[in-house]
Amino acid sequence: MTDGISELPTQSEPAPSTPDGRALALQDLSELVQRLGRSLAQLESAATTLKIPPLSGREWFDLLQRKLLPQLKTDSSLIVAVVGGTNIGKSVVFNHIAGFRASASSPLASGTKHPVCLVPQRFAETHDLSAMFPSFELRPWVNGDEALLDISSHCLFWRTHEQVPHNLVILDTPDVDSDAPVNWQRADAVRQSADVLVAVLTQQKYNDAAVKQFFRKAAGEDKAAIVVFNQVELPDDEEYWPIWLKTFCTETGLNPEYVYLAPNNRKAAEAIALKFEERIWPTEPAAENVPDPKTSAATGQSAVSLSRTLSQLRFAEIKLRTLRGSLRFVVNGDSGIETYLEEIRTRSRQFQDAAGIFLRKSTVQQADWPAPPNGLLVEEMWSWWREHREAWTAGIHGFYARIGGAVRTGIQAIRTQLGHVPVDPIEQYRQQEWEAIVRVLQQLYEQLQVITTLDNPLLSDRLNRLLSGTSCEAVLARLRQAHDREDIPSLVRDLVQTEMEWLRQERQPLFEVLRKVDGATAVFRPVLTVGFALSGGIGAEHFLMDAATQTLTHLAVDASAMAATTVAGEVAVDASAGIVGQAKASLLRLHEKFKQRRETWLLNQLRQQLLGELLTDLEGGATVVKSDSFREVTDLLQKLKRRMIESEEV
């Protein structure tokens, strides 16, 4: 050094090499933290739809990014930052640590606008400075005035110097109480990256609110600190600095490793010749406020070298301590990872509840949804059955069906002449279904209106747009168009064909009984056809089967052999009900399945026409807590807590 400063204080001790236990503890924690960083990035991406505030800007996350991820390893250096309020001589102290006029100092407030950094020679060959300071744009530091430039981006000017100890990285920082908020942000970023803070205080700034807030955060991160009371008037202030420091430490929770006093001497400051005098802290009760003659400047006390003090701090102990402090803040802090996970849990539950309210099936099911036209179902069943009859029975049934059809046509003509207006069952059903759709939409809008009164900012704006008059009219019009395009007969036909194929494949005993009955009815057809035709029902053949069943007693054994059966969506039918009972059960099954299909259609239409992306977002947000990234972060958090307890014992 060129400052002519004497030997180290007696409190300083050589830095021991890192024990194997500490190295292993750091390595283990480093692996977990690296995994945590990746998992958090994945989780934040998965939780985008939850509209949770971003991770960037959260104190714990910034510590993770700026401190733990780049520095939680065994080969990192001790990062020392000179910090403090406005116009108190931080750059002067920085220059004395450097041993030369490295940073420009100014008697004007808010001089330093960007942090500057000194590193040992060849440091950049083995270390990644951009990873150590991820919040800054690194720029070469050519002259001392660059830190005063008014540049909007966050810059960090750096250079190497032969006088910087091999294990130190030294920074000068912007004011923590500047009128420019951007300076606070830059000072905070440096604080989060640092291991040791050289806290520069003065009589005017030790009790400043902004200064205390800054150091209160540092204490929460368990930063090692050295306090330098600058611009002190000695010996007059000798009895006052303990009072100032006690107030400062009580208000911030900071417990300094060393305390130094620097006299108010501008010429010596500019000449890099200030004398830093060490003081014992906490002061001994018997000697409180009484200057020690051995350390008094008035008696020729020798000063110390801040640079040597810093370079020979208990490196491994302080590095591990600050890393643990940062990690403790991340995993155990009041606003750390656990709070973030709870935010996701809470918001995910809100999304799940909202999605459930919007499209509960009960909303549709309670709307008195109409039953499909019974005649159409029966006709389609018979249409399918005619295609699957045996050849000889198909001929007989087909012949008499044509006769019955002619008779029915004649009867219908007579009814028309008498003024009877036939009702189209398809159109009647379509109108009943539309009325049910309007009822469902009305209920859903009422539910949405209730949600808007809950003052949920996540949903209120979007729901208010949905509930506007023009939106309601547009949704109703789109639903009407979609409903008019529905081909009800084709939908019934598709369902009947699917269910009848299921009957033939899965309920073969019943199917064979029906085939035998169908064959038997062919024998009785000449006797019964005209009578059934006069009934005028399109389901006359159904009643024919019933009569034939009652006559053909030799089939009773086959019918009674059918056990009572229950399958998904089907009503259990007792075999003693006979073939007609089985057929009625199949018809009921068709009724229920058709209603379910139409309800599902309406739910899908409401998704598309009314809720759109909102429902997709809600359903996606509801599943975030079940994602792999959420489980991974939760698991890593618990592992880190256990490892921290174990590392404290090392």
C-alpha positions as CSV (number, residue, x, y, z in Angstrom):
1,M,0.0,0.0,0.0
2,T,1.1,3.6,-0.6
3,D,-0.9,5.3,2.2
4,G,1.8,4.7,4.9
5,I,-0.8,3.2,7.3
6,S,0.5,1.1,10.1
7,E,-0.2,-2.5,11.1
8,L,-3.5,-4.2,11.5
9,P,-5.6,-3.8,14.8
10,T,-5.2,-6.5,17.3
11,Q,-8.7,-7.7,16.6
12,S,-7.8,-8.8,13.1
13,E,-6.8,-12.3,12.6
14,P,-5.4,-14.3,9.6
15,A,-8.0,-15.8,7.3
16,P,-7.9,-19.6,7.7
17,S,-8.4,-21.8,4.8
18,T,-12.0,-23.1,4.3
19,P,-12.4,-26.3,6.2
20,D,-13.7,-29.3,4.3
21,G,-16.9,-29.3,6.2
22,R,-17.7,-25.7,5.1
23,A,-16.7,-26.5,1.5
24,L,-19.1,-29.5,1.5
25,A,-21.8,-27.5,3.1
26,L,-21.5,-24.8,0.4
27,Q,-21.4,-27.3,-2.4
28,D,-24.5,-29.1,-1.1
29,L,-26.4,-25.8,-0.7
30,S,-25.2,-24.6,-4.1
31,E,-26.6,-27.6,-5.9
32,L,-30.0,-27.2,-4.2
33,V,-30.0,-23.5,-4.9
34,Q,-29.2,-23.9,-8.6
35,R,-32.1,-26.4,-8.9
36,L,-34.3,-24.0,-7.0
37,G,-33.5,-21.2,-9.5
38,R,-34.5,-23.3,-12.5
39,S,-37.7,-24.6,-10.8
40,L,-38.7,-21.1,-9.8
41,A,-38.3,-19.9,-13.4
42,Q,-40.5,-22.8,-14.6
43,L,-43.1,-22.2,-11.9
44,E,-43.3,-18.5,-12.7
45,S,-44.0,-19.4,-16.3
46,A,-46.7,-22.0,-15.3
47,A,-48.3,-19.4,-13.0
48,T,-48.6,-16.7,-15.6
49,T,-52.4,-17.0,-15.9
50,L,-52.7,-16.4,-12.1
51,K,-51.7,-12.8,-12.6
52,I,-49.4,-12.9,-9.5
53,P,-46.9,-10.0,-9.3
54,P,-43.6,-11.0,-11.0
55,L,-40.7,-12.5,-9.0
56,S,-38.3,-9.8,-10.1
57,G,-38.4,-7.0,-7.6
58,R,-39.2,-9.1,-4.6
59,E,-36.4,-8.8,-2.0
60,W,-35.9,-12.5,-1.5
61,F,-35.8,-13.3,-5.3
62,D,-33.4,-10.5,-6.0
63,L,-31.1,-11.9,-3.2
64,L,-31.4,-15.3,-4.9
65,Q,-30.5,-13.9,-8.3
66,R,-27.9,-11.4,-7.2
67,K,-26.2,-13.2,-4.3
68,L,-26.9,-16.9,-4.0
69,L,-27.0,-18.2,-7.5
70,P,-23.7,-16.5,-8.6
71,Q,-21.8,-16.7,-5.3
72,L,-22.8,-19.9,-3.5
73,K,-19.6,-21.7,-4.3
74,T,-16.3,-22.2,-2.7
75,D,-14.1,-20.1,-5.0
76,S,-15.9,-16.8,-4.7
77,S,-14.2,-13.6,-3.4
78,L,-15.3,-11.4,-0.6
79,I,-17.4,-8.6,-2.0
80,V,-17.0,-5.3,0.0
81,A,-19.3,-2.4,-0.7
82,V,-18.9,1.1,0.6
83,V,-22.4,2.4,1.4
84,G,-24.1,5.3,3.0
85,G,-26.1,8.5,2.6
86,T,-25.7,11.6,0.6
87,N,-22.5,13.7,0.7
88,I,-20.8,11.9,3.6
89,G,-17.6,10.9,1.9
90,K,-18.2,7.4,0.7
91,S,-15.9,7.9,-2.3
92,V,-13.2,9.2,0.0
93,V,-13.4,6.1,2.1
94,F,-13.5,3.9,-1.0
95,N,-10.3,5.7,-2.3
96,H,-8.5,5.1,1.0
97,I,-9.4,1.4,0.8
98,A,-8.1,1.3,-2.7
99,G,-5.0,3.3,-1.7
100,F,-5.3,5.8,-4.6
101,R,-7.8,8.2,-6.1
102,A,-9.9,5.6,-7.8
103,S,-13.4,7.2,-7.5
104,A,-14.3,10.8,-8.1
105,S,-15.3,12.6,-4.9
106,S,-17.4,15.7,-4.9
107,P,-18.6,18.1,-2.2
108,L,-21.9,18.2,-4.0
109,A,-24.7,15.8,-3.0
110,S,-25.6,12.8,-5.1
111,G,-22.2,12.7,-6.8
112,T,-21.9,8.9,-7.5
113,K,-24.7,7.8,-9.8
114,H,-23.3,4.4,-10.7
115,P,-21.4,1.8,-8.7
116,V,-17.7,1.4,-9.5
117,C,-15.8,-1.8,-8.9
118,L,-12.1,-2.6,-8.3
119,V,-11.0,-6.2,-8.7
120,P,-7.6,-7.9,-8.4
121,Q,-5.4,-8.4,-11.4
122,R,-6.3,-11.3,-13.7
123,F,-9.6,-11.6,-11.7
124,A,-11.8,-11.6,-14.9
125,E,-9.9,-14.7,-16.2
126,T,-11.3,-16.9,-13.5
127,H,-14.5,-15.1,-12.5
128,D,-17.6,-14.0,-14.3
129,L,-18.3,-10.5,-13.2
130,S,-21.6,-10.3,-15.2
131,A,-22.9,-13.3,-13.2
132,M,-21.8,-11.7,-9.9
133,F,-23.7,-8.5,-10.7
134,P,-26.6,-9.6,-12.9
135,S,-28.5,-6.3,-12.3
136,F,-25.9,-4.2,-14.1
137,E,-24.5,-3.6,-17.5
138,L,-20.7,-3.9,-17.0
139,R,-18.6,-1.3,-18.6
140,P,-14.8,-0.7,-18.5
141,W,-13.8,1.9,-16.0
142,V,-11.4,4.3,-17.6
143,N,-11.5,7.4,-15.4
144,G,-12.9,8.4,-12.0
145,D,-15.6,10.7,-13.4
146,E,-17.6,8.0,-15.2
147,A,-19.5,7.1,-12.0
148,L,-21.0,10.7,-12.2
149,L,-22.5,10.3,-15.7
150,D,-26.2,10.6,-15.9
151,I,-27.1,7.4,-17.8
152,S,-30.5,5.8,-17.5
153,S,-29.3,2.2,-17.7
154,H,-27.9,0.5,-14.6
155,C,-24.1,0.5,-15.3
156,L,-21.3,-0.9,-13.2
157,F,-17.8,0.5,-14.1
158,W,-15.0,-1.9,-13.3
159,R,-11.3,-2.2,-13.7
160,T,-8.4,-4.2,-12.2
161,H,-5.6,-2.8,-10.0
162,E,-2.5,-4.3,-8.6
163,Q,-3.1,-2.9,-5.1
164,V,-6.5,-4.8,-4.6
165,P,-6.0,-7.8,-2.4
166,H,-6.5,-11.1,-4.3
167,N,-9.5,-12.1,-2.3
168,L,-11.4,-8.8,-2.4
169,V,-13.9,-7.1,-4.8
170,I,-14.4,-3.5,-3.7
171,L,-17.3,-1.3,-4.7
172,D,-18.3,2.4,-4.3
173,T,-22.1,2.9,-4.5
174,P,-24.7,5.6,-5.2
175,D,-26.3,7.2,-2.2
176,V,-28.9,5.2,-0.4
177,D,-31.0,8.4,0.4
178,S,-30.6,10.2,-2.9
179,D,-33.4,12.3,-4.3
180,A,-33.2,10.0,-7.4
181,P,-35.0,6.7,-6.7
182,V,-32.9,5.0,-9.4
183,N,-29.9,5.5,-7.1
184,W,-31.7,3.6,-4.3
185,Q,-32.3,0.7,-6.7
186,R,-28.6,0.6,-7.7
187,A,-27.5,0.7,-4.0
188,D,-29.9,-2.1,-3.1
189,A,-28.6,-4.3,-5.9
190,V,-25.0,-3.8,-4.7
191,R,-26.1,-4.5,-1.1
192,Q,-27.7,-7.7,-2.1
193,S,-24.5,-8.9,-3.9
194,A,-22.1,-7.8,-1.1
195,D,-20.7,-9.8,1.7
196,V,-19.3,-6.9,3.8
197,L,-20.7,-3.4,4.0
198,V,-18.5,-0.5,5.0
199,A,-21.2,1.7,6.5
200,V,-20.1,5.3,6.3
201,L,-22.0,7.5,8.8
202,T,-21.8,11.0,10.0
203,Q,-23.4,13.0,12.9
204,Q,-26.0,14.3,10.4
205,K,-26.8,10.9,8.7
206,Y,-26.6,8.2,11.4
207,N,-30.3,8.7,12.3
208,D,-31.7,9.4,8.8
209,A,-34.8,7.3,8.0
210,A,-33.8,6.3,4.5
211,V,-30.3,5.3,5.7
212,K,-31.7,3.2,8.6
213,Q,-34.1,1.5,6.2
214,F,-31.3,0.5,4.0
215,F,-29.2,-1.0,6.8
216,R,-32.2,-2.6,8.4
217,K,-32.5,-4.7,5.2
218,A,-28.7,-5.5,5.5
219,A,-29.2,-6.7,9.0
220,G,-32.0,-8.9,7.9
221,E,-29.6,-10.5,5.4
222,D,-27.0,-11.0,8.2
223,K,-24.4,-8.9,6.4
224,A,-21.1,-8.3,8.0
225,A,-20.5,-4.6,8.5
226,I,-17.7,-2.2,9.4
227,V,-18.8,1.2,10.6
228,V,-16.8,4.3,9.7
229,F,-17.9,7.5,11.4
230,N,-16.6,10.1,9.0
231,Q,-16.0,13.8,9.4
232,V,-15.7,13.5,13.1
233,E,-14.3,16.4,15.2
234,L,-11.8,14.9,17.6
235,P,-11.5,15.0,20.5
236,D,-14.8,16.9,20.9
237,D,-16.9,14.1,19.5
238,E,-15.3,11.3,21.4
239,E,-18.1,11.2,24.0
240,Y,-20.8,11.4,21.4
241,W,-20.0,8.7,18.8
242,P,-21.0,5.8,21.1
243,I,-24.5,7.5,21.6
244,W,-24.9,7.9,17.8
245,L,-23.8,4.3,17.1
246,K,-26.0,2.9,19.8
247,T,-29.0,4.6,18.3
248,F,-28.0,3.5,14.8
249,C,-27.6,-0.2,15.9
250,T,-30.8,-0.2,17.9
251,E,-32.8,1.2,15.0
252,T,-31.3,-1.1,12.3
253,G,-30.3,-4.3,14.1
254,L,-26.9,-4.1,12.6
255,N,-24.0,-5.4,14.7
256,P,-20.6,-4.1,13.3
257,E,-17.5,-6.2,13.2
258,Y,-15.3,-3.1,13.6
259,V,-15.8,0.6,14.3
260,Y,-13.5,3.4,13.0
261,L,-13.4,7.2,13.3
262,A,-12.2,9.4,10.5
263,P,-11.4,13.1,11.2
264,N,-13.0,16.0,9.4
265,N,-10.0,16.9,7.3
266,R,-10.8,17.8,3.6
267,K,-7.1,18.2,2.6
268,A,-6.2,14.8,4.1
269,A,-9.2,13.2,2.4
270,E,-8.2,14.5,-1.0
271,A,-4.6,13.5,-0.5
272,I,-5.7,9.9,0.5
273,A,-4.1,10.6,3.9
274,L,-7.0,10.3,6.4
275,K,-6.2,8.5,9.7
276,F,-8.8,5.8,10.6
277,E,-8.8,5.2,14.3
278,E,-10.3,2.0,15.6
279,R,-12.7,2.0,18.6
280,I,-14.0,-0.9,20.7
281,W,-17.6,-1.7,20.2
282,P,-19.7,-2.3,22.2
283,T,-18.0,0.0,24.6
284,E,-17.1,-1.3,28.1
285,P,-19.6,0.0,30.7
286,A,-16.8,1.4,33.0
287,A,-15.1,3.2,30.1
288,E,-18.2,4.3,28.2
289,N,-17.8,7.8,26.7
290,V,-14.2,8.0,28.1
291,P,-11.5,8.0,25.5
292,D,-8.8,5.3,25.9
293,P,-5.4,7.1,26.1
294,K,-3.9,4.2,24.2
295,T,-6.3,4.8,21.3
296,S,-6.7,8.6,21.5
297,A,-5.7,10.7,18.5
298,A,-4.6,13.3,21.0
299,T,-1.9,11.0,22.3
300,G,-0.6,10.0,19.0
301,Q,-2.6,6.9,18.4
302,S,-1.6,5.0,15.3
303,A,-4.2,4.6,12.5
304,V,-5.1,1.4,10.6
305,S,-5.3,0.3,7.0
306,L,-8.9,-0.4,6.0
307,S,-7.7,-2.4,3.0
308,R,-5.5,-4.7,5.1
309,T,-8.3,-5.1,7.7
310,L,-10.7,-6.1,4.9
311,S,-8.3,-8.4,3.2
312,Q,-7.5,-10.3,6.4
313,L,-11.0,-10.6,7.7
314,R,-12.2,-14.1,8.6
315,F,-12.9,-14.8,4.9
316,A,-14.5,-18.3,5.0
317,E,-16.5,-17.5,8.1
318,I,-17.9,-14.2,6.8
319,K,-18.6,-15.6,3.3
320,L,-20.5,-18.5,4.7
321,R,-22.3,-16.3,7.2
322,T,-23.5,-13.8,4.5
323,L,-24.5,-16.6,2.2
324,R,-26.5,-18.3,5.0
325,G,-28.0,-15.0,5.9
326,S,-29.2,-14.4,2.4
327,L,-30.5,-18.0,2.1
328,R,-32.2,-17.8,5.4
329,F,-34.0,-14.6,4.2
330,V,-35.0,-16.5,1.0
331,V,-36.4,-19.6,2.6
332,N,-37.6,-18.3,6.0
333,G,-38.3,-14.6,5.5
334,D,-41.8,-13.2,6.0
335,S,-42.0,-12.5,2.3
336,G,-39.8,-15.3,1.0
337,I,-40.5,-18.4,-1.1
338,E,-43.1,-19.8,1.3
339,T,-45.2,-16.6,0.9
340,Y,-44.9,-16.8,-2.9
341,L,-46.1,-20.4,-2.8
342,E,-49.0,-19.4,-0.6
343,E,-49.9,-16.7,-3.0
344,I,-50.1,-19.4,-5.7
345,R,-52.2,-21.7,-3.5
346,T,-54.6,-18.9,-2.7
347,R,-55.0,-17.6,-6.2
348,S,-55.2,-21.1,-7.6
349,R,-58.1,-21.8,-5.2
350,Q,-59.8,-18.6,-6.4
351,F,-59.5,-19.7,-10.0
352,Q,-60.8,-23.2,-9.2
353,D,-63.8,-21.8,-7.3
354,A,-64.6,-19.3,-10.1
355,A,-64.3,-21.9,-12.8
356,G,-66.6,-24.2,-10.8
357,I,-69.2,-21.4,-10.4
358,F,-69.2,-20.5,-14.0
359,L,-69.8,-23.9,-15.5
360,R,-71.2,-26.3,-13.0
361,K,-73.2,-29.0,-14.7
362,S,-75.9,-28.6,-12.1
363,T,-76.6,-25.1,-13.6
364,V,-77.7,-26.9,-16.8
365,Q,-79.2,-29.9,-15.2
366,Q,-81.4,-27.7,-13.0
367,A,-82.8,-25.8,-16.0
368,D,-85.6,-28.4,-16.6
369,W,-83.9,-29.7,-19.8
370,P,-86.5,-31.3,-22.1
371,A,-86.6,-35.0,-22.9
372,P,-86.0,-35.9,-26.5
373,P,-89.0,-36.9,-28.7
374,N,-89.9,-40.4,-27.6
375,G,-91.4,-41.3,-31.0
376,L,-88.2,-40.3,-32.8
377,L,-86.1,-42.4,-30.5
378,V,-88.4,-45.4,-31.0
379,E,-88.5,-44.9,-34.8
380,E,-84.7,-44.8,-34.9
381,M,-84.5,-47.9,-32.8
382,W,-86.8,-49.8,-35.2
383,S,-85.0,-48.4,-38.2
384,W,-81.7,-49.9,-36.8
385,W,-83.5,-53.1,-35.9
386,R,-84.9,-53.5,-39.4
387,E,-81.4,-53.3,-40.9
388,H,-80.3,-56.1,-38.6
389,R,-83.2,-58.6,-38.9
390,E,-82.8,-62.0,-40.4
391,A,-83.8,-62.2,-44.0
392,W,-87.1,-64.1,-43.6
393,T,-88.4,-62.0,-40.8
394,A,-87.4,-58.8,-42.5
395,G,-89.5,-59.7,-45.5
396,I,-92.6,-60.4,-43.4
397,H,-92.3,-57.4,-41.2
398,G,-91.5,-55.1,-44.2
399,F,-94.6,-56.2,-46.0
400,Y,-96.9,-55.6,-43.1
401,A,-95.1,-52.4,-42.2
402,R,-96.0,-51.0,-45.7
403,I,-99.6,-51.9,-45.1
404,G,-99.6,-50.3,-41.7
405,G,-97.9,-47.2,-43.2
406,A,-100.6,-46.9,-45.8
407,V,-103.3,-47.2,-43.2
408,R,-101.7,-44.6,-41.0
409,T,-101.4,-42.2,-44.0
410,G,-105.1,-42.6,-44.7
411,I,-106.0,-41.9,-41.0
412,Q,-103.8,-38.8,-41.0
413,A,-105.6,-37.5,-44.1
414,I,-108.9,-37.9,-42.4
415,R,-107.7,-36.0,-39.3
416,T,-106.4,-33.2,-41.5
417,Q,-109.8,-32.9,-43.2
418,L,-111.3,-32.6,-39.7
419,G,-109.1,-29.6,-38.9
420,H,-106.4,-31.4,-36.9
421,V,-103.0,-29.6,-37.3
422,P,-100.2,-32.1,-36.9
423,V,-97.4,-31.0,-34.5
424,D,-93.9,-31.6,-35.7
425,P,-92.2,-33.3,-32.6
426,I,-88.8,-32.1,-33.8
427,E,-89.7,-28.4,-33.9
428,Q,-91.6,-28.8,-30.7
429,Y,-88.5,-30.2,-29.0
430,R,-86.2,-27.6,-30.6
431,Q,-88.4,-24.8,-29.1
432,Q,-88.4,-26.5,-25.6
433,E,-84.6,-26.8,-25.8
434,W,-84.1,-23.2,-26.7
435,E,-86.3,-22.1,-23.8
436,A,-84.1,-24.2,-21.5
437,I,-80.9,-22.6,-23.0
438,V,-82.3,-19.1,-22.2
439,R,-83.0,-20.2,-18.6
440,V,-79.5,-21.6,-18.2
441,L,-78.0,-18.3,-19.6
442,Q,-80.1,-16.3,-17.2
443,Q,-78.9,-18.3,-14.2
444,L,-75.3,-18.0,-15.3
445,Y,-75.5,-14.3,-15.7
446,E,-77.0,-14.0,-12.2
447,Q,-74.0,-16.0,-10.9
448,L,-71.5,-13.8,-12.7
449,Q,-73.2,-10.8,-11.3
450,V,-72.7,-12.1,-7.8
451,I,-69.0,-12.7,-8.4
452,T,-68.5,-9.1,-9.5
453,T,-69.7,-7.9,-6.0
454,L,-66.9,-9.8,-4.3
455,D,-64.4,-7.1,-5.3
456,N,-62.0,-9.5,-7.0
457,P,-59.8,-7.3,-9.2
458,L,-58.7,-10.4,-11.1
459,L,-62.3,-11.0,-12.4
460,S,-64.2,-7.8,-12.0
461,D,-63.1,-6.0,-15.1
462,R,-63.4,-8.9,-17.4
463,L,-66.8,-9.9,-16.0
464,N,-68.2,-6.4,-16.2
465,R,-67.4,-6.5,-20.0
466,L,-69.2,-9.9,-20.2
467,L,-72.2,-8.5,-18.4
468,S,-72.7,-5.4,-20.5
469,G,-75.9,-5.2,-22.5
470,T,-74.3,-5.4,-25.9
471,S,-72.3,-8.5,-24.8
472,C,-75.4,-10.3,-23.6
473,E,-77.3,-9.6,-26.8
474,A,-74.3,-10.8,-28.9
475,V,-74.0,-14.0,-26.9
476,L,-77.7,-14.8,-27.2
477,A,-77.6,-14.2,-30.9
478,R,-74.5,-16.5,-31.4
479,L,-76.2,-19.2,-29.3
480,R,-79.3,-19.0,-31.4
481,Q,-77.4,-19.4,-34.6
482,A,-75.5,-22.3,-33.2
483,H,-78.7,-23.9,-32.0
484,D,-80.5,-23.4,-35.3
485,R,-77.6,-25.3,-37.0
486,E,-78.1,-28.4,-34.8
487,D,-79.5,-31.4,-36.8
488,I,-81.6,-33.0,-34.0
489,P,-82.7,-36.1,-36.1
490,S,-79.1,-36.8,-37.0
491,L,-78.0,-36.5,-33.4
492,V,-80.7,-38.9,-32.3
493,R,-79.7,-41.3,-35.1
494,D,-76.1,-41.3,-34.2
495,L,-76.9,-42.0,-30.5
496,V,-79.3,-44.8,-31.3
497,Q,-76.9,-46.5,-33.6
498,T,-74.1,-46.3,-31.0
499,E,-76.3,-47.7,-28.3
500,M,-77.9,-50.4,-30.4
501,E,-74.4,-51.6,-31.4
502,W,-73.5,-51.6,-27.7
503,L,-76.6,-53.8,-27.1
504,R,-75.6,-56.2,-29.7
505,Q,-71.9,-56.4,-28.6
506,E,-72.2,-56.1,-24.8
507,R,-75.7,-57.5,-24.0
508,Q,-75.7,-60.4,-26.4
509,P,-78.1,-62.6,-24.3
510,L,-80.8,-59.9,-24.4
511,F,-80.1,-59.2,-28.1
512,E,-80.7,-62.9,-28.9
513,V,-83.9,-63.0,-26.9
514,L,-85.1,-59.9,-28.9
515,R,-84.2,-61.7,-32.2
516,K,-86.3,-64.7,-31.1
517,V,-89.2,-62.5,-30.2
518,D,-88.9,-60.7,-33.5
519,G,-89.1,-64.0,-35.3
520,A,-92.1,-65.1,-33.3
521,T,-93.9,-61.8,-34.0
522,A,-93.4,-62.5,-37.7
523,V,-95.6,-65.6,-37.3
524,F,-98.4,-63.6,-35.6
525,R,-98.2,-60.6,-38.0
526,P,-101.1,-61.5,-40.3
527,V,-103.5,-61.6,-37.3
528,L,-102.3,-58.4,-35.5
529,T,-101.1,-55.9,-38.2
530,V,-104.4,-54.2,-39.0
531,G,-105.3,-53.7,-35.3
532,F,-101.9,-52.2,-34.4
533,A,-102.0,-50.0,-37.5
534,L,-105.3,-48.5,-36.4
535,S,-103.6,-47.4,-33.1
536,G,-101.8,-44.7,-35.2
537,G,-98.6,-44.8,-33.2
538,I,-95.2,-45.0,-34.8
539,G,-94.2,-47.4,-32.0
540,A,-96.9,-50.0,-32.9
541,E,-94.3,-52.7,-33.3
542,H,-93.2,-52.1,-29.7
543,F,-96.6,-53.2,-28.5
544,L,-96.5,-56.1,-31.0
545,M,-93.4,-57.3,-29.3
546,D,-95.1,-57.0,-25.9
547,A,-98.1,-59.1,-27.0
548,A,-95.9,-61.7,-28.7
549,T,-93.8,-61.9,-25.5
550,Q,-96.8,-62.6,-23.4
551,T,-97.9,-65.4,-25.8
552,L,-94.5,-67.0,-26.3
553,T,-94.2,-68.5,-22.8
554,H,-91.4,-70.9,-24.0
555,L,-89.1,-67.8,-24.0
556,A,-89.7,-67.2,-20.3
557,V,-86.6,-69.2,-19.4
558,D,-84.4,-67.1,-21.7
559,A,-85.9,-63.9,-20.2
560,S,-85.6,-65.0,-16.6
561,A,-81.9,-65.9,-17.2
562,M,-81.1,-62.2,-17.6
563,A,-79.8,-61.0,-14.2
564,A,-80.5,-57.5,-12.9
565,T,-77.7,-55.4,-14.4
566,T,-76.3,-51.9,-13.7
567,V,-73.7,-50.3,-15.9
568,A,-72.6,-46.7,-16.1
569,G,-75.5,-44.5,-17.1
570,E,-78.0,-47.4,-17.2
571,V,-80.9,-48.2,-15.0
572,A,-80.9,-51.7,-13.4
573,V,-83.7,-53.8,-14.8
574,D,-85.1,-56.9,-13.2
575,A,-85.3,-59.8,-15.6
576,S,-88.8,-60.6,-14.2
577,A,-90.0,-57.5,-16.0
578,G,-89.8,-59.4,-19.3
579,I,-88.6,-58.3,-22.7
580,V,-90.8,-55.2,-22.6
581,G,-89.2,-54.1,-19.3
582,Q,-85.7,-54.6,-20.9
583,A,-86.8,-52.6,-23.9
584,K,-88.1,-49.8,-21.8
585,A,-84.9,-49.6,-19.8
586,S,-83.0,-49.3,-23.1
587,L,-85.3,-46.5,-24.1
588,L,-84.8,-44.7,-20.8
589,R,-81.1,-45.1,-21.2
590,L,-81.3,-43.4,-24.6
591,H,-83.3,-40.6,-23.1
592,E,-80.7,-39.9,-20.4
593,K,-77.8,-40.2,-22.7
594,F,-79.3,-37.8,-25.2
595,K,-80.0,-35.2,-22.5
596,Q,-76.4,-35.6,-21.3
597,R,-75.1,-35.0,-24.8
598,R,-77.2,-31.9,-25.2
599,E,-76.2,-30.5,-21.9
600,T,-72.5,-31.1,-22.8
601,W,-73.1,-29.3,-26.1
602,L,-74.5,-26.3,-24.2
603,L,-71.6,-26.2,-21.8
604,N,-69.2,-26.2,-24.7
605,Q,-71.1,-23.4,-26.4
606,L,-71.0,-21.3,-23.3
607,R,-67.3,-21.9,-23.1
608,Q,-66.9,-20.6,-26.7
609,Q,-69.6,-18.0,-26.9
610,L,-69.5,-16.5,-23.4
611,L,-66.5,-17.2,-21.3
612,G,-63.9,-17.9,-24.0
613,E,-60.3,-17.4,-22.8
614,L,-61.4,-16.5,-19.3
615,L,-62.5,-20.0,-18.5
616,T,-59.4,-21.5,-20.1
617,D,-57.2,-19.2,-17.9
618,L,-59.2,-20.1,-14.8
619,E,-59.0,-23.8,-15.4
620,G,-55.3,-23.5,-16.2
621,G,-54.6,-21.4,-13.1
622,A,-56.5,-23.9,-10.9
623,T,-54.0,-26.7,-11.8
624,V,-50.8,-24.7,-11.1
625,V,-50.6,-26.2,-7.6
626,K,-50.6,-29.6,-9.2
627,S,-47.8,-28.9,-11.6
628,D,-44.4,-30.5,-11.5
629,S,-42.6,-27.1,-10.9
630,F,-44.8,-26.3,-7.9
631,R,-44.1,-29.7,-6.3
632,E,-40.4,-29.3,-7.1
633,V,-40.1,-25.8,-5.5
634,T,-42.0,-27.0,-2.5
635,D,-39.7,-30.0,-2.1
636,L,-36.5,-28.0,-2.6
637,L,-37.7,-25.5,0.0
638,Q,-38.0,-28.2,2.6
639,K,-34.6,-29.7,1.7
640,L,-32.9,-26.3,1.9
641,K,-34.4,-25.7,5.4
642,R,-33.0,-29.1,6.5
643,R,-29.6,-28.4,5.0
644,M,-29.4,-25.0,6.6
645,I,-30.0,-26.5,10.0
646,E,-27.3,-29.1,9.3
647,S,-24.9,-26.5,7.9
648,E,-25.2,-24.4,11.1
649,E,-23.6,-27.3,12.9
650,V,-20.6,-27.4,10.7
